[in-house]
Amino acid sequence: MFQEKGQIVIEKTDDMDEDELMMMALDAGAEDFGTVREALEANKLEFLEAEVKMIPDTYTAIDEETVVKFQKMLDALEDDEDVQDVYHNAEFPEGFEE
């Protein structure tokens, strides 16, 4: 249901070529998070985010009404001291964030 994968988020600038960026990642080995991160850092790219995450195999869209309830549940789980990590496959509507 979830795959542990490295995720690097880079803010796109006007002078950035997406294809060139993808080629840098592929040339660095693409599946090896540490190697790709080092290669992109060597090219002076700044990351908004770079971490290993649990990525869902499929997403489930939720509506705006459900977002409020779902967010309350996530907050309650994350506030519980016995809960270490919370993963979900909810796809929030545009304009809403986790």
Beta strands, then each sheet from edge to edge (+ up, - down):
strand 1: 2-9
strand 2: 49-56
strand 3: 60-61
strand 4: 90-91
sheet 1: 1+ 2-
sheet 2: 3+ 4+
end
